[in-house]
Amino acid sequence: TYELVIKQKIQLRLLIKLNCEIALKEEISKKNIEGIVVLDNYNIRSDLKDNGLLQRALKDWTKVKDEYTTKLFLKTNILDDTFFRNYDQTAELVQRYRKNN
């Protein structure tokens, strides 16, 4: 089934095949690898209150060492990078939302 699902996604152009070269281990660092944190089951309105889920995610984010490149994905039904945010973008989003609501 997994192979069938992959073929279907390729036919629907949800996945594409890429030609790529694999870098040697000594040529890369942890900064070259982008980590994605998926935040699901949140309600942006709950972040109007202190210690909302998104606010807690930001606090936890500061504990991640700088040796990693990390982005947050706010889980939605949109399947592109519209809701990928780095730390500064996420913090600014929360501040704007709290200010305007």
C-alpha positions in Angstrom: 0.0 0.0 0.0 2.8 2.4 0.8 4.3 2.0 -2.7 0.8 2.6 -4.2 0.3 5.7 -2.1 3.7 7.1 -3.3 2.8 6.4 -6.9 -0.5 8.1 -6.5 1.0 11.2 -5.0 3.5 11.4 -7.8 0.7 11.1 -10.4 -1.2 13.9 -8.5 2.0 16.0 -8.5 2.0 16.1 -4.7 5.5 14.6 -4.8 8.2 15.0 -7.4 11.3 13.0 -8.1 14.5 15.0 -7.6 18.0 14.3 -8.8 20.3 14.9 -5.8 23.7 14.1 -4.6 24.3 12.9 -1.1 26.9 14.9 0.8 29.7 13.1 2.6 29.2 13.1 6.4 32.3 15.3 7.0 30.9 17.9 4.6 27.8 18.7 6.7 27.0 19.9 10.2 23.8 19.8 12.2 23.0 23.4 11.0 22.7 21.9 7.4 19.8 19.7 8.6 16.5 21.5 9.0 14.3 20.2 11.7 10.5 20.8 11.6 8.4 21.0 14.7 4.7 20.4 14.0 2.3 22.1 16.3 -1.1 20.5 16.2 -4.3 20.7 18.3 -3.7 24.4 19.1 -6.1 27.2 19.1 -4.5 30.6 18.4 -7.2 32.2 20.7 -5.9 30.2 23.6 -2.6 32.1 23.2 -4.4 35.3 24.3 -4.1 33.8 27.7 -0.8 33.5 29.5 1.0 30.3 28.9 -0.9 29.3 25.8 0.3 26.3 23.7 2.1 28.5 21.1 3.7 30.6 23.8 4.9 27.4 25.6 6.3 26.1 22.2 8.3 29.4 21.9 9.7 29.0 25.4 10.7 25.4 24.7 12.2 26.5 21.4 14.7 28.7 23.3 16.0 25.6 25.0 17.1 24.0 21.6 20.8 24.5 21.1 21.9 26.8 18.2 23.7 24.0 16.5 20.4 22.9 14.9 18.2 24.8 12.4 14.6 24.4 13.4 11.4 25.7 12.0 7.9 25.5 13.4 5.0 24.3 11.3 1.5 25.4 12.4 -0.6 22.4 11.3 -3.3 23.5 8.9 -5.0 22.1 5.9 -2.6 24.1 3.6 0.0 21.8 2.1 2.7 24.4 1.3 5.2 26.4 3.3 2.7 29.2 4.1 2.8 28.4 7.8 6.4 27.5 8.2 7.9 30.0 10.7 11.3 30.5 12.2 11.6 31.6 15.8 11.5 35.4 15.2 8.5 35.0 12.8 6.6 32.9 15.3 7.3 35.3 18.2 6.1 38.2 16.0 3.0 36.4 15.0 2.0 35.7 18.6 2.7 39.4 19.6 0.6 40.8 16.7 -2.2 38.4 17.4 -2.3 39.2 21.2 -2.0 43.0 20.5 -4.9 43.0 18.0 -7.2 40.7 19.9 
